[in-house]
Amino acid sequence: MTALRVSIVGASGYVGGELLRYLVPHPHVDVAQVTSETNAGRPVRTLHPQLRGWSDLRFSAMAELEPCDLLILALPHGEASARIDGLSALAPR
């Protein structure tokens, strides 16, 4: 079984951290990208210390997102609906 490529938009917050805690060690998931506009370029472990030793992921800007199998929006209330049209281009066809 090939791993499901997952990206998380807004992964710097609490919900993003919890998603990463479950998804990073999952055997059938490859966390491909995580975004944070204010933390782009920083290692994920700087904001989510529970991932030290588990992941070398770095935050990227949303503009750098690549297509994936599953895109999870972990944005603040109201932000997801404001950004969904721009992100739908990343959906698999």
BADO-610861 format. One record per residue: residue number from 1; x, y negated, z of N, C-alpha, C, O in turn. Coordinates in Angstrom, 3 decimals. Each point is the difference from the previous one (the first is absolute). Example, Ala and Ser with C-alpha at 12.3 -4.5 7.8 and 13.67 -1.06 7.14 Angstrom:
<pts>
+-----+----------+----------+----------+----------+----------+----------+----------+----------+----------+----------+----------+----------+
! pos !     n_px !     n_py !     n_pz !    ca_px !    ca_py !    ca_pz !     c_px !     c_py !     c_pz !     o_px !     o_py !     o_pz !
+-----+----------+----------+----------+----------+----------+----------+----------+----------+----------+----------+----------+----------+
!   1 !   13.190 !    5.690 !    7.800 !   -0.890 !   -1.190 !    0.000 !    0.900 !   -1.200 !    0.000 !    1.036 !    0.019 !    0.665 !
!   2 !   -1.386 !   -1.069 !   -1.385 !    0.820 !   -1.190 !    0.060 !   -0.770 !   -1.090 !    0.730 !    0.509 !   -1.108 !    0.169 !
+-----+----------+----------+----------+----------+----------+----------+----------+----------+----------+----------+----------+----------+
</pts>
This chain:
<pts>
+-----+----------+----------+----------+----------+----------+----------+----------+----------+----------+----------+----------+----------+
! pos !     n_px !     n_py !     n_pz !    ca_px !    ca_py !    ca_pz !     c_px !     c_py !     c_pz !     o_px !     o_py !     o_pz !
+-----+----------+----------+----------+----------+----------+----------+----------+----------+----------+----------+----------+----------+
!   1 !    0.851 !    1.178 !    0.000 !   -0.851 !   -1.178 !    0.000 !    0.894 !   -1.237 !    0.000 !    0.905 !   -0.117 !    0.826 !
!   2 !   -1.158 !   -0.799 !   -1.746 !    0.775 !   -1.234 !   -0.030 !   -0.554 !   -0.981 !    1.025 !   -1.196 !   -0.024 !    0.290 !
!   3 !    2.098 !   -0.778 !    0.244 !   -0.392 !   -0.975 !    1.020 !   -0.818 !   -1.120 !   -0.621 !    0.244 !   -0.412 !   -1.134 !
!   4 !   -1.203 !   -0.067 !    1.881 !   -0.833 !   -1.124 !   -0.393 !    0.788 !   -1.282 !    0.232 !    0.446 !   -0.255 !    1.118 !
!   5 !   -0.267 !   -0.562 !   -2.168 !    0.727 !   -1.269 !    0.135 !   -0.951 !   -1.059 !    0.553 !   -0.998 !   -0.350 !   -0.630 !
!   6 !    1.328 !   -0.153 !    1.822 !   -0.857 !   -0.939 !    0.711 !    0.754 !   -1.306 !    0.207 !    1.184 !    0.007 !    0.336 !
!   7 !   -1.872 !   -1.125 !   -0.536 !    0.539 !   -1.316 !    0.323 !   -0.961 !   -0.680 !    0.965 !   -1.213 !    0.198 !   -0.072 !
!   8 !    1.767 !   -1.002 !    0.975 !   -0.816 !   -0.695 !    0.997 !    0.230 !   -1.494 !   -0.128 !    1.126 !   -0.474 !    0.151 !
!   9 !   -2.180 !   -0.263 !   -0.426 !    0.050 !   -1.459 !   -0.079 !   -0.316 !   -0.552 !    1.381 !   -1.032 !    0.335 !    0.583 !
!  10 !    1.902 !   -1.170 !   -0.063 !   -0.195 !   -0.564 !    1.330 !    0.465 !    0.950 !    1.085 !   -0.654 !    0.134 !    1.034 !
!  11 !    1.769 !    0.520 !   -1.259 !    0.473 !    1.047 !    0.912 !    0.736 !   -0.531 !    1.223 !    0.461 !    0.793 !    0.820 !
!  12 !   -0.338 !   -2.089 !   -0.674 !    0.760 !   -0.536 !    1.141 !   -0.822 !   -0.097 !    1.281 !    0.561 !   -0.175 !    1.081 !
!  13 !   -1.865 !    0.285 !   -1.190 !   -0.863 !   -0.124 !    1.178 !   -0.223 !    1.309 !    0.721 !    0.589 !    1.025 !   -0.342 !
!  14 !   -1.449 !   -1.073 !    1.346 !   -0.282 !    1.166 !    0.835 !   -0.539 !    1.175 !   -0.820 !    0.497 !    1.120 !    0.117 !
!  15 !   -1.503 !   -1.374 !   -0.938 !   -0.614 !    1.077 !   -0.786 !    1.021 !    0.582 !   -0.971 !    0.073 !    1.218 !   -0.164 !
!  16 !    0.711 !   -2.069 !   -0.476 !    1.039 !    0.480 !   -0.902 !    0.998 !    0.889 !    0.723 !    0.410 !    1.032 !   -0.531 !
!  17 !   -0.019 !   -1.419 !    1.725 !    0.933 !    0.794 !    0.790 !   -0.569 !    1.358 !    0.372 !    0.709 !    1.006 !   -0.038 !
!  18 !   -1.986 !   -0.974 !    0.398 !   -0.635 !    1.271 !    0.340 !   -0.117 !    0.902 !   -1.229 !    0.221 !    1.208 !    0.086 !
!  19 !   -0.568 !   -1.799 !   -1.221 !   -0.055 !    0.790 !   -1.234 !    1.369 !    0.603 !   -0.306 !    0.101 !    1.177 !   -0.346 !
!  20 !    0.941 !   -1.979 !    0.473 !    1.351 !    0.490 !   -0.256 !    0.379 !    1.117 !    0.971 !    0.650 !    0.969 !   -0.391 !
!  21 !   -1.046 !   -1.100 !    1.627 !    0.322 !    1.014 !    1.003 !   -0.585 !    1.369 !   -0.387 !    0.609 !    1.039 !    0.259 !
!  22 !   -1.785 !   -1.054 !   -0.876 !   -0.619 !    1.249 !   -0.434 !    0.499 !    0.465 !   -1.368 !    0.177 !    1.198 !   -0.223 !
!  23 !    0.048 !   -2.135 !   -0.687 !    0.294 !    0.375 !   -1.383 !    1.468 !    0.311 !   -0.278 !    0.291 !    0.881 !   -0.809 !
!  24 !    0.643 !   -1.579 !    1.458 !    1.426 !    0.223 !   -0.292 !    0.397 !    1.462 !    0.223 !    0.665 !    0.569 !   -0.866 !
!  25 !   -1.036 !    0.063 !    1.975 !    0.419 !    1.394 !    0.176 !   -0.888 !    1.039 !   -0.700 !    0.293 !    1.195 !    0.041 !
!  26 !   -1.364 !   -1.646 !   -0.675 !   -0.928 !    0.949 !   -0.620 !    0.677 !    0.707 !   -1.173 !    0.604 !   -0.657 !   -0.848 !
!  27 !   -0.697 !    1.980 !    0.789 !    0.708 !    0.740 !   -1.049 !   -0.549 !   -0.185 !   -1.410 !    0.694 !    0.308 !   -0.969 !
!  28 !   -1.910 !   -0.799 !    0.833 !   -0.597 !   -0.149 !   -1.328 !   -0.167 !   -1.458 !   -0.408 !   -0.746 !   -0.309 !   -0.929 !
!  29 !    1.440 !   -0.581 !    1.622 !   -0.098 !   -1.435 !   -0.282 !    1.399 !   -0.577 !   -0.196 !    0.925 !    0.299 !    0.756 !
!  30 !   -0.793 !   -1.125 !   -1.776 !    1.217 !   -0.776 !   -0.224 !   -0.407 !   -1.468 !    0.108 !   -0.660 !   -0.526 !   -0.896 !
!  31 !    1.048 !   -0.137 !    1.984 !   -0.302 !   -1.427 !    0.125 !    0.967 !   -0.728 !   -0.925 !    1.190 !   -0.126 !    0.289 !
!  32 !   -1.730 !   -0.348 !   -1.408 !    0.819 !   -0.577 !   -1.056 !    0.385 !   -1.443 !    0.293 !    1.161 !   -0.376 !   -0.162 !
!  33 !   -2.118 !   -0.432 !    0.589 !    0.247 !   -1.417 !    0.249 !   -0.884 !   -0.485 !    1.138 !   -1.094 !    0.512 !    0.237 !
!  34 !    1.611 !   -1.517 !    0.455 !   -0.761 !   -0.691 !    1.040 !    0.226 !   -1.489 !   -0.196 !    1.117 !   -0.428 !   -0.289 !
!  35 !   -2.165 !   -0.359 !    0.444 !    0.158 !   -1.428 !   -0.245 !   -0.198 !   -0.832 !    1.250 !   -0.726 !    0.361 !    0.926 !
!  36 !    1.406 !   -1.487 !   -0.949 !   -0.169 !   -1.062 !    0.985 !    0.591 !   -1.244 !   -0.628 !    1.200 !   -0.047 !   -0.272 !
!  37 !   -2.014 !   -0.947 !    0.042 !    0.493 !   -1.214 !   -0.648 !    1.034 !   -0.714 !    0.860 !    0.972 !   -0.540 !   -0.528 !
!  38 !   -1.164 !    0.529 !    1.831 !    0.924 !   -0.738 !    0.862 !    1.225 !    0.815 !    0.393 !    0.977 !   -0.563 !    0.492 !
!  39 !   -1.008 !    1.877 !   -0.698 !    1.120 !    0.845 !    0.394 !    0.648 !    0.722 !   -1.169 !    0.745 !    0.958 !    0.207 !
!  40 !   -1.011 !   -1.396 !   -1.429 !    0.552 !    0.651 !   -1.190 !    1.522 !    0.072 !    0.104 !    0.667 !   -0.984 !    0.320 !
!  41 !   -0.141 !    2.169 !   -0.597 !    1.434 !    0.239 !    0.054 !    0.487 !    0.580 !    1.323 !    1.080 !    0.587 !    0.056 !
!  42 !   -1.851 !   -0.741 !    0.992 !    0.400 !    0.516 !    1.316 !   -0.329 !    1.487 !    0.122 !   -0.984 !    0.464 !   -0.576 !
!  43 !    1.791 !    0.280 !    1.317 !   -0.331 !    1.406 !    0.243 !   -1.289 !    0.120 !    0.820 !   -0.246 !   -0.803 !    0.899 !
!  44 !   -0.554 !    1.787 !   -1.209 !   -1.260 !    0.223 !    0.710 !    0.252 !    0.237 !    1.486 !   -0.795 !   -0.426 !    0.838 !
!  45 !    1.887 !    1.098 !   -0.509 !    0.282 !    0.336 !    1.405 !    0.206 !   -1.225 !    0.881 !   -0.068 !    0.116 !    1.224 !
!  46 !    0.321 !   -1.304 !   -1.817 !    0.165 !   -1.198 !    0.825 !   -1.327 !   -0.428 !    0.627 !   -0.011 !   -0.577 !    1.088 !
!  47 !   -1.094 !    0.851 !   -1.757 !   -1.322 !   -0.325 !    0.546 !   -0.692 !    1.204 !    0.617 !   -0.861 !   -0.147 !    0.867 !
!  48 !    1.237 !    1.324 !   -1.312 !   -0.608 !    1.237 !    0.496 !    1.113 !    0.912 !    0.514 !    0.410 !    0.932 !   -0.692 !
!  49 !    0.076 !   -1.198 !    1.896 !    1.130 !    0.771 !    0.517 !   -0.277 !    1.490 !    0.141 !    0.942 !    0.789 !    0.080 !
!  50 !   -2.196 !   -0.386 !   -0.047 !   -0.329 !    1.421 !    0.094 !    0.443 !    0.766 !   -1.244 !    0.023 !    1.231 !    0.007 !
!  51 !    0.333 !   -1.953 !   -1.084 !    0.432 !    0.648 !   -1.242 !    1.521 !    0.092 !   -0.124 !    0.504 !    0.500 !   -1.006 !
!  52 !    0.228 !   -0.972 !    2.006 !    1.460 !    0.121 !   -0.050 !    0.379 !    1.462 !   -0.130 !   -0.481 !    0.852 !    0.747 !
!  53 !    1.348 !   -0.575 !   -1.705 !    0.425 !    1.373 !   -0.234 !   -0.942 !    0.795 !   -0.883 !    0.340 !    1.111 !   -0.407 !
!  54 !   -1.506 !   -1.641 !    0.099 !   -0.979 !    0.686 !   -0.834 !   -0.060 !   -0.549 !   -1.417 !   -0.327 !    0.720 !   -0.944 !
!  55 !    0.649 !   -2.014 !    0.805 !   -0.204 !   -0.629 !   -1.303 !    0.986 !   -1.131 !   -0.234 !    0.344 !   -0.748 !    0.915 !
!  56 !    0.104 !    0.636 !   -2.164 !    0.859 !   -1.104 !   -0.423 !   -0.776 !   -0.998 !   -0.854 !    0.598 !   -0.803 !   -0.715 !
!  57 !   -1.923 !    0.852 !    0.787 !   -0.835 !   -0.910 !   -0.789 !    0.300 !   -1.454 !    0.334 !    0.361 !   -0.337 !    1.128 !
!  58 !   -0.518 !   -0.513 !   -2.132 !    0.097 !   -1.444 !    0.183 !   -1.297 !   -0.620 !   -0.508 !   -0.612 !    0.489 !   -0.950 !
!  59 !    0.211 !   -1.570 !    1.599 !   -1.180 !   -0.719 !   -0.459 !    0.302 !   -0.665 !   -1.337 !    1.122 !   -0.444 !   -0.241 !
!  60 !   -2.109 !    0.381 !   -0.608 !    0.112 !   -0.727 !   -1.262 !   -1.179 !   -0.961 !   -0.114 !   -0.966 !    0.093 !    0.758 !
!  61 !    1.055 !   -0.996 !   -1.694 !   -1.102 !   -0.925 !   -0.259 !   -1.065 !    0.718 !   -0.838 !    0.308 !    0.950 !   -0.718 !
!  62 !   -1.540 !   -1.402 !    0.813 !   -1.080 !    0.630 !   -0.771 !    0.259 !   -0.082 !   -1.500 !   -0.417 !    0.888 !   -0.744 !
!  63 !    1.085 !   -1.918 !    0.295 !    0.289 !   -0.147 !   -1.429 !    0.906 !    1.115 !   -0.513 !    0.068 !    0.228 !   -1.208 !
!  64 !    0.624 !    0.465 !    2.097 !    0.922 !    1.065 !   -0.382 !   -0.645 !    1.385 !    0.023 !    0.666 !    0.994 !   -0.289 !
!  65 !   -1.945 !   -0.919 !    0.626 !   -0.665 !    1.302 !    0.078 !   -0.009 !    0.702 !   -1.348 !   -0.200 !   -0.620 !   -1.044 !
!  66 !    0.419 !    1.919 !    1.094 !   -0.050 !    0.847 !   -1.181 !   -1.206 !    0.927 !    0.119 !   -0.511 !    0.200 !    1.102 !
!  67 !    0.050 !    0.363 !   -2.205 !   -1.132 !    0.927 !    0.070 !    0.282 !    1.168 !    0.946 !    1.136 !    0.456 !    0.129 !
!  68 !   -2.192 !    0.014 !    0.526 !    0.118 !    1.114 !    0.941 !   -1.287 !    0.809 !   -0.071 !   -0.951 !   -0.376 !   -0.686 !
!  69 !    0.937 !    1.493 !    1.406 !   -1.200 !    0.837 !    0.025 !   -1.075 !   -0.555 !    0.925 !   -1.195 !    0.123 !   -0.268 !
!  70 !    1.642 !   -0.739 !    1.364 !   -0.933 !   -0.537 !    0.993 !    0.553 !   -1.314 !    0.535 !    1.135 !   -0.057 !    0.473 !
!  71 !   -1.933 !   -0.986 !   -0.547 !    0.387 !   -1.309 !    0.516 !   -0.895 !   -0.310 !    1.202 !   -1.223 !   -0.064 !   -0.124 !
!  72 !    1.844 !   -0.125 !    1.275 !   -0.744 !   -0.291 !    1.223 !    0.173 !   -1.475 !    0.334 !    1.120 !   -0.510 !    0.026 !
!  73 !   -2.232 !   -0.172 !    0.228 !    0.055 !   -1.407 !    0.376 !   -0.170 !   -0.104 !    1.509 !   -1.061 !    0.312 !    0.541 !
!  74 !    2.115 !   -0.753 !    0.124 !   -0.017 !   -0.191 !    1.457 !    0.149 !   -1.489 !    0.282 !    0.863 !   -0.426 !    0.768 !
!  75 !   -1.717 !   -0.339 !   -1.403 !    0.064 !   -1.460 !    0.078 !   -0.953 !   -0.526 !    1.073 !   -0.926 !    0.697 !    0.415 !
!  76 !    1.162 !   -1.929 !    0.027 !   -0.925 !   -0.613 !    0.960 !   -1.414 !   -0.121 !   -0.580 !   -0.196 !    0.044 !   -1.214 !
!  77 !   -0.762 !   -0.194 !    2.094 !   -1.407 !   -0.105 !   -0.388 !   -0.207 !   -1.044 !   -1.103 !    0.433 !   -1.145 !    0.130 !
!  78 !   -1.094 !    1.551 !   -1.208 !   -0.312 !   -0.899 !   -1.100 !    1.074 !   -0.080 !   -1.069 !   -0.285 !   -0.438 !   -1.114 !
!  79 !    1.498 !    0.843 !    1.414 !    1.092 !   -0.080 !   -0.974 !   -0.125 !    1.051 !   -1.093 !    0.320 !   -0.274 !   -1.157 !
!  80 !   -0.774 !    1.457 !    1.498 !   -0.089 !    1.073 !   -0.987 !   -0.934 !   -0.389 !   -1.144 !    0.348 !    0.184 !   -1.166 !
!  81 !   -1.516 !   -0.715 !    1.478 !   -0.942 !   -0.361 !   -1.055 !    0.531 !   -1.128 !   -0.869 !   -0.342 !   -0.085 !   -1.179 !
!  82 !    1.170 !   -0.781 !    1.744 !    0.566 !   -1.103 !   -0.770 !    1.090 !    0.468 !   -0.959 !    0.288 !   -0.682 !   -0.984 !
!  83 !    0.315 !    1.822 !    1.254 !    1.135 !    0.472 !   -0.806 !   -0.294 !    1.221 !   -0.854 !    0.846 !    0.405 !   -0.798 !
!  84 !   -2.007 !    0.185 !    0.942 !   -0.268 !    1.280 !   -0.654 !    0.057 !   -0.085 !   -1.525 !    0.468 !    0.942 !   -0.639 !
!  85 !   -0.923 !   -2.025 !    0.046 !    0.022 !   -0.096 !   -1.460 !    1.416 !    0.056 !   -0.547 !    0.246 !    0.665 !   -1.006 !
!  86 !    0.684 !   -1.349 !    1.647 !    1.390 !    0.020 !   -0.453 !    0.674 !    1.341 !    0.200 !    0.920 !    0.353 !   -0.739 !
!  87 !   -1.366 !    0.390 !    1.724 !    0.620 !    1.287 !    0.292 !   -0.600 !    1.148 !   -0.801 !    0.612 !    1.064 !   -0.092 !
!  88 !   -1.775 !   -1.251 !   -0.481 !   -0.658 !    1.098 !   -0.737 !    0.800 !    0.406 !   -1.232 !   -0.187 !    1.104 !   -0.509 !
!  89 !    1.056 !   -1.951 !    0.027 !    0.826 !    0.348 !   -1.154 !    0.992 !    1.117 !    0.334 !    0.523 !    0.648 !   -0.907 !
!  90 !   -0.261 !   -0.415 !    2.186 !    0.926 !    1.036 !    0.419 !   -0.648 !    1.373 !    0.101 !    0.682 !    1.004 !    0.206 !
!  91 !   -2.006 !   -0.966 !   -0.352 !   -0.722 !    1.274 !    0.141 !    0.336 !    0.931 !   -1.157 !    0.153 !   -0.451 !   -1.135 !
!  92 !   -0.038 !    1.749 !    1.413 !    0.243 !    0.972 !   -1.067 !   -1.164 !    0.007 !   -0.975 !   -1.145 !   -0.226 !    0.392 !
!  93 !    1.421 !    0.474 !   -1.610 !   -1.029 !    0.023 !   -1.039 !   -0.401 !    1.428 !   -0.306 !   -0.858 !    0.232 !   -0.851 !
+-----+----------+----------+----------+----------+----------+----------+----------+----------+----------+----------+----------+----------+
</pts>
